[in-house]
């Protein structure tokens, strides 16, 4: 089972986020990698949120909508929404993806993983006026 080291970086090379996970298959697509990363992140969030057992009055007020009903503060974090945002960013060239220093150019491109592969997600910043 291949192990992936996933690094989220800025265009200057600064690592903003790091995740290590195991993937069942040796050949995957970028879309499948996005799905695995998002699933792993949601498991981490669920674990953290599950540890929060008591909510104070201030936090309860922050989570209320204008009508006084409890709002869904996590709706923008739905896995489907996150997958769509990641796919759109890749397709608009806002995200550069390197797998073992090889650039991925298509979201459905077959990627052969080694037993230990490194994936870099580099967020690109558009130039103003250029």
N, C-alpha and C positions, 0 to 999 in steps of 0.2 A: 504494500500500500504506500503510494508516494506521499511524502511529507512536503508541504508547501510553506515557505516563509514568505509572507506577504507584507510588503512595505508600501505605505502611502507616503509619497514624498511631494515636496514643492519643486518647482522648476530649478531652484538653486541647490537641490540635493538634500535638503533638510528632511529627515524622517519625522513625520507627524504621527504616524500610527504604525503599529506592528502587530501582526497576527500570525500564529503558527497553527496549521491544521493539516489533517490527513484527508486525502481524497481517495475514493475507492478505485478509481480507474486510472490507467496510465495515459489514456488518450481522452482529452476533454476539449470543450470549446470555451471561449472566453465567457460566454453567457452562463455556462455551467459553473465557472469559477466565480463569477459575480454572485450567483445563487448560493453557492457554498459559503462565501464570505458573509453575505447578508444573513444567512441562517445562523452562522457562528456568532455574529454580532448580536442578533436577537436573543440567542441563548445566554450570552453574557449579560445583556440588559435584564432579561427575565430573572436571572439569578440575583442580580443586584436589587431589582425592584422587590423581589420576594423577601429580601432581607430587611426591607423597610416595613416595619409592622405597625408603627404608630404615626399617624399624620396629625400635625398640629393644626390649630385653628387658622393660622396665617396661610399655611399650605392649602388647606381646604378652600379658603377664599380665593386664592390664586387659580385654582382649578375650576372655578365657577364661571359659567357664561353670563352674559348680560341679563338673561332671563332668570338667572338664579339656579339653573340646572347644571348638573355636573357636565363639564365639557370633556371631550376626548382629546387630551393633550398629546396622545401618541398617534393620532390619525395620519400625520405626515410621515410617520416612521413605519407605516405598514410595509411589509416585505415587498409587495407588488409595486408600491410607489417607489421604493428605493431601487428596485431592479430597473424600473422604467427610467429613473433619473440617471443611473449609472450607464445604461445602454445609450440614452440620448447624449450624454456627455461624451461618450466614446465616439459616437457617430458624428458629432459636431466638432471633432478634433479638439475637445477641451481636456481630454485625458489620453495620455500616452501610456501604453502598456508594454512592458518588457518582461519576457519569460526567459530566464537564464540568458539575459542580455540580447535576446532576439525580439525585435519589434513585432507586435501583433497588429495586423492591418484590417482584419475582418472579424466581426463578432462571432461568426459561426465557423471560423477557421479551426481546423483540427490541430490541437497542440499536444505533442508527445512530451510527457513529463518524465524526468529522471526520478530516481528514488528520493532525491533531495533537490527540489527546484526552488528558485527564488523568483518571485513575481514582484515587479515594481509598478505601482500605479502612480504616475506623475501628473499632477494637475497643472495644466498649462494656463498661463495668464495671457489673454489677448492684449496686443499693443494698441494704445489709443492713437487714432489717426494714421495707422499704418496699414 
